[in-house]
Structures are given as structure tokens and as C-alpha cells.
Amino acid sequence: MAGFLSKEELKSLVTGSIQTADIADGAVNSAKIADGGVATSDIGDGQVSTAKVADGAITKPKLGIKVVSVTVAAGATSGSSAADSELAGGQILGIFPTGNQDQHIANVVLNADGSVTVTLAAAATADNTFNVIVAKP
């Protein structure tokens, strides 16, 4: 058929011809993107703003955080949680008291085994209880 382009000629003509500015806002949604079609390396730094993230899209499991309870017993200066391999190599994000806190916190450490140790500046006069927020590795 004279005058028609081959499949290869059409492909080469179309490839790279659509620019971001040519795509209407909202035209590409998750249903139109194949599984595995976009890798982290395909998204430029700073390209996803807070306004672009749907309400409720980022949940606690997706953030990869865990809240760990730690008690420093009366008369002690430190207390530790149980080992948790899921947290080994993670990062402490914060700490807050969940009950009595009669001494200042001197240190909070995420140990190699994934346990969390809270150390007080002086011995507790009663049980001191804390929640420690840890980001999983």
C-alpha cells in the first residue's frame, strides 16, 4: 500500500513526540499505569508535592514506623524494650511519656538487636513509662 507508514516508521515518529505539557492535568491516573511501570528512579527529586498526595494515601504501615513501649522501673535509671529484628538498623523519631515521668530523659538508644533503651538522668522514684517512635530501616 503506497503512501502508508510501516509499524516501525509510526513507532519512530511517535516515540518522544509527546511532551509533559501536552498531557492534561489528571489524564494519567494509577489505573492507566502498568504495574512496575514507574520506578523510584523515574521520579525526579522534589517532583511529588504534599498537594499531590491524596488524603489518607500515606498510612502508618506505608511510613514504616513502629511505636515501642519502654518502662524504667522504680529505682532504676534505664529500661529497655524487647529485641525486635524489624527495627534493627532503624532510626528513633521521637519519645513521649505515657504515664509517670519523674526524671529527665538523658538518652534514648535503638540497639543493634532492635530493642530500645531509655536512660534517665537519675533513678526513677516510681515506674516511668514511655512510647518511642521508631522508623523501620
Legacy VTK file of the C-alpha trace (Angstrom):
# vtk DataFile Version 3.0
C-alpha trace
ASCII
DATASET POLYDATA
POINTS 137 float
0.000 0.000 0.000
1.754 3.040 -1.232
1.680 6.157 0.922
1.232 4.368 4.262
3.824 4.188 7.023
5.034 0.889 8.392
4.602 -0.005 12.066
8.309 0.720 12.674
8.032 4.099 10.931
4.992 5.020 13.038
6.795 3.978 16.213
9.839 6.101 15.424
7.612 9.042 14.548
5.609 8.834 17.789
8.410 7.952 20.221
9.341 11.044 22.207
6.810 13.263 20.479
4.504 13.731 23.481
5.692 16.331 25.971
4.546 16.710 29.574
2.820 19.991 28.657
0.666 18.088 26.110
-0.922 15.868 28.789
-3.989 17.284 30.512
-3.972 17.535 34.309
-5.417 14.357 35.777
-5.310 12.480 32.436
-2.870 9.874 33.739
-4.082 8.012 36.805
-2.900 4.885 38.583
-5.318 2.685 36.618
-3.544 3.706 33.385
-0.045 2.916 34.664
1.080 -0.702 34.330
2.325 -2.491 37.446
6.038 -1.777 37.714
5.732 0.885 35.014
7.222 3.646 37.153
10.318 3.050 39.258
11.568 5.298 42.042
14.459 6.311 39.780
11.923 7.626 37.224
10.615 10.267 39.648
12.768 13.372 39.999
13.708 14.776 43.391
11.035 17.127 44.709
8.513 16.213 41.981
5.810 14.878 44.307
4.489 17.688 46.485
2.245 17.365 49.523
-0.665 18.720 47.465
-0.266 15.798 45.013
-0.632 13.141 47.728
-4.242 12.048 48.240
-5.727 12.326 51.728
-5.237 9.042 53.559
-2.762 7.713 50.962
0.145 7.534 53.387
-0.713 5.203 56.225
1.291 4.066 59.240
2.305 0.769 57.561
3.484 2.661 54.458
5.541 5.029 56.577
7.245 2.064 58.172
7.098 3.278 61.759
6.528 1.377 64.960
5.690 2.617 68.451
7.647 0.813 71.173
6.700 0.863 74.864
9.533 1.191 77.388
9.289 1.180 81.185
12.013 2.402 83.520
11.204 0.662 86.812
11.161 2.478 90.135
14.723 2.753 91.485
16.301 2.126 88.056
17.998 4.600 85.727
17.204 2.780 82.470
14.772 0.358 80.889
14.654 -1.490 77.572
12.045 -2.979 75.297
12.276 -6.497 73.899
14.525 -7.110 70.902
12.747 -6.551 67.579
14.574 -7.566 64.388
12.086 -5.493 62.383
13.582 -2.327 63.923
17.300 -3.230 63.800
19.077 -0.527 61.801
16.117 1.869 62.052
16.005 5.426 63.389
14.393 6.895 66.506
11.967 9.665 65.553
10.673 10.675 68.964
9.659 9.810 72.511
6.780 10.803 74.769
5.684 9.838 78.277
2.618 7.615 78.605
2.378 7.749 82.387
4.534 8.898 85.243
7.748 10.725 84.347
9.531 11.892 87.472
13.036 12.192 85.985
14.506 13.860 82.909
15.349 11.679 79.915
19.120 11.547 79.483
19.288 9.302 76.415
17.268 7.124 74.049
19.048 4.446 72.016
17.978 1.996 69.318
20.189 -1.020 69.960
21.641 -3.341 67.304
19.062 -6.034 68.160
16.169 -3.599 67.600
15.429 -3.054 71.281
15.048 0.494 72.603
16.727 1.696 75.802
15.599 4.813 77.668
18.058 6.207 80.232
17.022 8.742 82.863
19.206 11.431 84.436
18.549 9.952 87.907
16.861 6.895 89.370
13.100 6.803 88.917
11.075 7.224 92.107
8.179 5.297 90.507
7.779 3.420 87.222
8.329 5.812 84.288
6.599 4.742 81.058
7.318 5.956 77.532
6.392 5.366 73.906
9.278 5.627 71.454
8.537 6.116 67.744
10.980 4.241 65.525
11.300 4.358 61.726
11.961 0.917 60.296
15.044 0.587 58.070
LINES 1 138
137 0 1 2 3 4 5 6 7 8 9 10 11 12 13 14 15 16 17 18 19 20 21 22 23 24 25 26 27 28 29 30 31 32 33 34 35 36 37 38 39 40 41 42 43 44 45 46 47 48 49 50 51 52 53 54 55 56 57 58 59 60 61 62 63 64 65 66 67 68 69 70 71 72 73 74 75 76 77 78 79 80 81 82 83 84 85 86 87 88 89 90 91 92 93 94 95 96 97 98 99 100 101 102 103 104 105 106 107 108 109 110 111 112 113 114 115 116 117 118 119 120 121 122 123 124 125 126 127 128 129 130 131 132 133 134 135 136
